[in-house]
C-alpha cells in the first residue's frame, strides 16, 4: 500500500524528496565546512601572532659543578618530562649577568649578559668563526662599535667591578638574522641592560665566574596544538604541569594565553555562526515539509477514511499513512549526503585536518539522522491531525476551514519573539540571545502581518476583478485567497527572500568594513616598516627615494606616548595616505605648519669652518658651543668656542662633517656658566652678533635673525637663560636659579611654536587649563596646539595626535624621536620604490598591504561563518521554491477541474491557461516583493550593520548591510529561482486545461 501510494502521488513524493535532499545538503555541509574553516581560522590567528606568543619559556637558577653540559641537559629533561608538548623540543640556554669593565680601578662599568644558546650560530650572521671552545665569544655589531672591539680582542668581563676577569676573546661579530623569530622570543637572550649579550660556548660556563647561571628552556609550541586540533587544550596541559615545575624550582612563563583565547573565540564564532545559520535553514526546511504534508492532506484523507471504515486502529492508520513519507525522505537524505559533502568541501576550500576527519564523519551521520527523524516527526504530526476527524468529514470532498486558533496563537508567539529579539539586538554593541537572529525574526514577523493582508486583499481584488470582467486577474487572485496553505507559503517565500537579501548584503558590508578597517589600521595602501639610524636620516632617505613627493611618505608611529603620536611628512599626506572623512580635513596640518614656518629659514651650513662674532660681558673667559645636525644622517656636530676673553671677538671652529652634502642645520647655542665663590653664576651677558661659514663664505644669521625674538627660545624646563634681542643682537645672561636647575641653552625656532597637532579623542588629563604639551619632542614638555579635533586618526584609531614629522624633529633639536619608522606608499607607487629606499640607506623589515590585512581579517571566525550562512540562505530560497511547487501540485487537480468547468461555460482557453499560470505567479511575486520589503524594514528596526569583528573593533561606523547592489542582486537571484519554479509548477496545470475541448454555450 505504501509504495503504491508513493507511485500514485509521484509529483508530491518527488518534491518531498527534493526538500529532504536540500535539508540534508545543508546539515551535512556544516561539519565538513565548520571543521575545515575553524582549523584554518585558528591557523591564521597563529600565523599573524608574534613569535613570543607561541613560545613557552621556563627558567631556573642553576648551579654548575664543573660540567655545564650535564647540568643544562638535566634541567632540560626535568622540563620536558613534566611539561609534555607532543611534537615539540626544548631549546636550551644559559645566561649569567656580568659587568664589562676594562680597568678594575678607574674605568666605568656596563652591565652585559654572558650567554649560551643551542644552535646560536644558525640564527645569526657571523663575521668571524662561531664560538666552539671555552673562552671564545661572539659580540653584536652594536657592542663592537660601542666598545671598539674586533675579532681577536679580549673582552674584560667580570662578576663585579672588583672581581677577577673572565677570560673571553672575540672570535666573531654577530648580527641577528630575524629578531621577530621564535628563537629570539625569550628576553633573557636579548639586550636587558646597556649592552647586547655576549654569546659563548657552553664549555665557558665551567669557569667559576659563571657557575651560577640562569638555565632556560624554550618550547616553540607546534601550530596544530595552538590551533586546538582534535580538542587539544594547551592551557590545561600547562596548568597541570605548573605545580610540579614550581616544586622543582622551575618558573614558567606562558605568553600563549592571549593567542589561545583568540583561537578559542574564533573557533566559537565559527561554531556559533554555523549553528545559527544551520538552525534557521533547518527550521524553514521542516516548516516547508510541514506545508508539503498539509498541502497533500486532501490526497491522503480518502486513504485514512477508508482505513477507518475497515476498522483499523489509529496506530495502524497512522503507520500506514505516514509510512508513505519514509521512502521519499530516505531517498532525499541519501541524495543529500554526497551533495552536502561536496558543498562543504568546495565552500571550505579543502577538508578538515586528518585528526578531525572522524569528527566530520560522525557529524555527517548525526546530521543526516537528525534531518530524517525530525522531518518524519513533522509529517507524522501533520497526519496525526487527521485521525481525530470523523469518517464523514474525511470522505467529504469539501475542504475544511483554512485556519484554526492554533495558527493564530503561533503567529502571535512568533511576533512576540521578534519584538524580544529586536530589544536584545538594540540593547548593546554585540547582540546576544535572540538578538543574533533579530533581523530574520523581524522579517518573519513582517511577513506574517503581510500574509494577513494578502488574504483579505486577494479575496477582495479577485471578486472585484471578476465583477469587472477581468477574468484572468480575478481567477488568479481567487486562487491565492482560497488555497489552504497559500498564506504559509507566502510567509516562507518572503522570509527566504529576506534572508537572501540580508545574507548577501551582510557579506558585501563585511567586505567594505574590512577594507575600511585595513585602511584605518595601515593608513595607506602599502606600508613598509624600515630601519634607520635616526629620524633625520629616515626622512632624508624617503625624500631622496621619492623626490616628487607623490608616492612615498615618511611616517613615525609612537604608541607608547600619551597620547600616541603619528608623525607624518604632511606635505605628502594628500597624495599618499588613504584618507577618510573621519580623519578630518587633510589640509589642516600642512596648512598650520606652513603658516607658522618662518618665511626666510636659516640656511644650511655647508662649509668646513664656522666664524662666530660675539661680545663676552663676563669677567671670566667664556665657553660657547654651537650644536649642529648633519641633515644626511642626523649625526650631531658640535663646534666649541673656548677661552674667549672679555670683550668683543671673532672666533672660529672646525666643522668638517658639515662639508658633506647636504650640510648641517643650526640647532642651538650652549653657554657654560661657572659658579663663583659666592655660589652665584658668573655675572654678565654673552652677546651673539653674527654667525657665518667659511669656505665657501656665507652669512648664516645676522642682525635680522638675531633681533627677531620669535626665532629664539630657551630650555623647556628649569630656570632658563635671560634673553634679549635688542639692537639686532642675541644677549644671553645666566640666571640665579637658586636650588633649581639652571638652563644653559638657546634654540633656533625653525618651526611653529607651539607645535601644531591634530587630536583624536579626548585630551589627556595632564592637559589642564589648555596647557597642552608632550615630552616626546626633545627634552622637557614641548607645548602643542590643537588645530583640528577629529574622531579617528590613521594607524592610531580613536585616540592620539598627528604631527608633522619634519616639524617634530626640528622641535626636538638634536634629540632623536622615538617610535617605529614606516614608509607609506600610494596605490600607484612603482615597484622600484623599495629598491630606491634601500639604496637611500633604509633597511626594509616588514611589508604590509591593504589586501593582506583584508585577507587576515577575512580569516576571522565571524566572516568564515557568514560564508556558510550564504549557502544556507540559498538553500532556504530553494526550500521556499520547493514549497511553492508542492503546494501548486497538491491543488492542481482541483483547480484544473474548476477551470475546465469554466471553459464549458465559455471561458477561453488562453484565459484559462493564463489563470493557471497567474495564480502561482501572483503568490511568487507577492512573496518576492514582501521579502524585499521585510529585509529593507528589518535593517533600521534592528539597527543592523555589517557583522562585528571578533575583537570588537568599531573605530569607524560600519556600513549598512543593504546597499542597492546587494539588494538588486538578491532580487534578481530570488526572482529567477522562483520564476523557474513557478513556471514548472504551473505547466502541468496548463496542460490539463488545454487538453479539454471548449464547450458550447
C-alpha positions, 0 to 999 in steps of 0.5 A: 500500500505504501509504495503504491501510494508513493507511485500514485502521488509521484509529483508530491513524493518527488518534491518531498524528496527534493526538500529532504535532499536540500535539508540534508545538503545543508546539515551535512555541509556544516561539519565538513565546512565548520571543521575545515574553516575553524582549523584554518581560522585558528591557523591564521590567528597563529600565523599573524601572532608574534613569535613570543606568543607561541613560545613557552619559556621556563627558567631556573637558577642553576648551579654548575659543578664543573660540567655545564653540559650535564647540568643544562641537559638535566634541567632540560629533561626535568622540563620536558618530562613534566611539561609534555608538548607532543611534537615539540623540543626544548631549546636550551640556554644559559645566561649569567649577568656580568659587568664589562669593565676594562680597568678594575680601578678607574674605568666605568662599568656596563652591565652585559649578559654572558650567554649560551644558546643551542644552535646560536650560530644558525640564527645569526650572521657571523663575521668571524668563526662561531664560538666552539671552545671555552673562552671564545665569544661572539659580540653584536655589531652594536657592542663592537662599535660601542666598545671598539672591539674586533675579532681577536680582542679580549673582552674584560668581563667580570662578576663585579667591578672588583672581581677577577676577569673572565677570560673571553676573546672575540672570535666573531661579530654577530648580527641577528638574522630575524629578531621577530623569530621564535628563537629570539622570543625569550628576553633573557637572550636579548639586550636587558641592560646597556649592552647586547649579550655576549654569546659563548660556548657552553664549555665557558660556563665551567669557569667559576665566574659563571657557575651560577647561571640562569638555565632556560628552556624554550618550547616553540609550541607546534601550530596544530596544538595552538590551533586546538586540533582534535580538542587539544587544550594547551592551557590545561596541559600547562596548568597541570604541569605548573605545580610540579615545575614550581616544586622543582624550582622551575618558573614558567612563563606562558605568553600563549594565553592571549593567542589561545583565547583568540583561537578559542573565540574564533573557533566559537564564532565559527561554531556559533555562526554555523549553528545559527545559520544551520538552525534557521535553514533547518527550521524553514526546511521542516516548516516547508515539509510541514506545508508539503504534508498539509498541502497533500492532506486532501490526497491522503484523507480518502486513504485514512477514511477508508482505513477507518471504515475497515476498522483499523486502529489509529496506530495502524492508520497512522503507520500506514499513512505516514509510512508513505513519507519514509521512502521519499525522505530516505531517498532525499537524505541519501541524495543529500549526503554526497551533495552536502559533502561536496558543498562543504568541501568546495565552500571550505576550500579543502577538508578538515585536518586528518585528526578531525576527519572522524569528527566530520564523519560522525557529524555527517551521520548525526546530521543526516539522522537528525534531518530524517527523524525530525522531518518524519516527526513533522509529517507524522504530526501533520497526519496525526491531525487527521485521525481525530476527524470523523469518517464523514468529514474525511470522505467529504470532498469539501475542504475544511476551514483554512485556519484554526486558533492554533495558527493564530496563537503561533503567529502571535508567539512568533511576533512576540519573539521578534519584538524580544529579539529586536530589544536584545539586538538594540540593547548593546554593541554585540547582540546576544540571545535572540538578538543574533537572529533579530533581523530574520525574526523581524522579517518573519514577523513582517511577513506574517502581518503581510500574509494577513493582508494578502488574504483579505486583499486577494479575496477582495481584488479577485471578486472585484476583478471578476465583477469587472470582467477581468477574468484572468486577474480575478481567477488568479487572485481567487486562487491565492485567497482560497488555497489552504496553505497559500498564506504559509507559503507566502510567509516562507517565500518572503522570509527566504527572500529576506534572508537572501537579501540580508545574507548577501548584503551582510557579506558585501558590508563585511567586505567594505568594513574590512577594507575600511578597517585595513585602511584605518589600521595601515593608513595607506595602501602599502606600508613598509616598516624600515630601519634607520639610524635616526629620524633625520636620516629616515626622512632624508632617505624617503625624500631622496627615494621619492623626490616628487613627493607623490608616492612615498611618505615618511611616517613615525608611529609612537604608541607608547606616548600619551597620547600616541603620536603619528608623525607624518611628512604632511606635505605628502599626506594628500597624495599618499595616505588613504584618507577618510572623512573621519580623519578630518580635513587633510589640509589642516596640518600642512596648512598650520605648519606652513603658516607658522614656518618662518618665511626666510629659514636659516640656511644650511651650513655647508662649509668646513669652518664656522666664524662666530662674532660675539661680545663676552660681558663676563669677567671670566673667559667664556665657553660657547658651543654651537650644536649642529645636525648633519641633515644626511644622517642626523649625526650631531656636530658640535663646534666649541668656542673656548677661552674667549676673553672679555670683550668683543671677538671673532672666533672660529671652529672646525666643522668638517662633517658639515662639508658633506652634502647636504650640510648641517642645520643650526640647532642651538647655542650652549653657554657654560656658566661657572659658579663663583665663590659666592655660589652665584653664576658668573655675572654678565651677558654673552652677546651673539652678533653674527654667525657665518661659514667659511669656505665657501663664505656665507652669512648664516644669521645676522642682525635680522635673525638675531633681533627677531625674538620669535626665532629664539627660545630657551630650555623647556624646563628649569630656570632658563637663560635671560634673553634679549634681542635688542639692537639686532643682537642675541644677549644671553645672561645666566640666571640665579636659579637658586636650588633649581636647575639652571638652563644653559641653552638657546634654540633656533625656532625653525618651526611653529611654536607651539607645535601644531597637532591634530587630536583624536579623542579626548585630551589627556588629563595632564592637559589642564587649563589648555596647557597642552604639551608632550615630552616626546619632542626633545627634552622637557614638555614641548607645548602643542596646539590643537588645530583640528579635533577629529574622531579617528586618526590613521594607524592610531584609531580613536585616540592620539595626535598627528604631527608633522614629522619634519616639524617634530624633529626640528622641535626636538633639536638634536634629540632623536624621536622615538617610535617605529619608522614606516614608509607609506606608499600610494596605490600607484607607487612603482615597484622600484620604490623599495629598491630606491629606499634601500639604496637611500640607506633604509633597511626594509623589515616588514611589508604590509598591504591593504589586501593582506590585512583584508585577507587576515581579517577575512580569516576571522571566525565571524566572516568564515561563518557568514560564508556558510550562512550564504549557502544556507540562505540559498538553500532556504530560497530553494526550500521556499521554491520547493514549497511553492511547487508542492503546494501548486501540485497538491491543488492542481487537480482541483483547480484544473477541474474548476477551470475546465468547468469554466471553459464549458461555460465559455471561458477561453482557453488562453484565459484559462491557461493564463489563470493557471499560470497567474495564480502561482505567479501572483503568490511568487511575486507577492512573496518576492516583493514582501521579502524585499520589503521585510529585509529593507524594514528589518535593517533600521528596526534592528539597527543592523550593520555589517557583522562585528569583528571578533575583537570588537573593533568599531573605530569607524561606523560600519556600513549598512548591510543593504546597499542597492547592489546587494539588494538588486542582486538578491532580487534578481537571484530570488526572482529567477529561482522562483520564476523557474519554479513557478513556471514548472509548477504551473505547466502541468496545470496548463496542460490539463486545461488545454487538453479539454475541448471548449464547450458550447454555450 
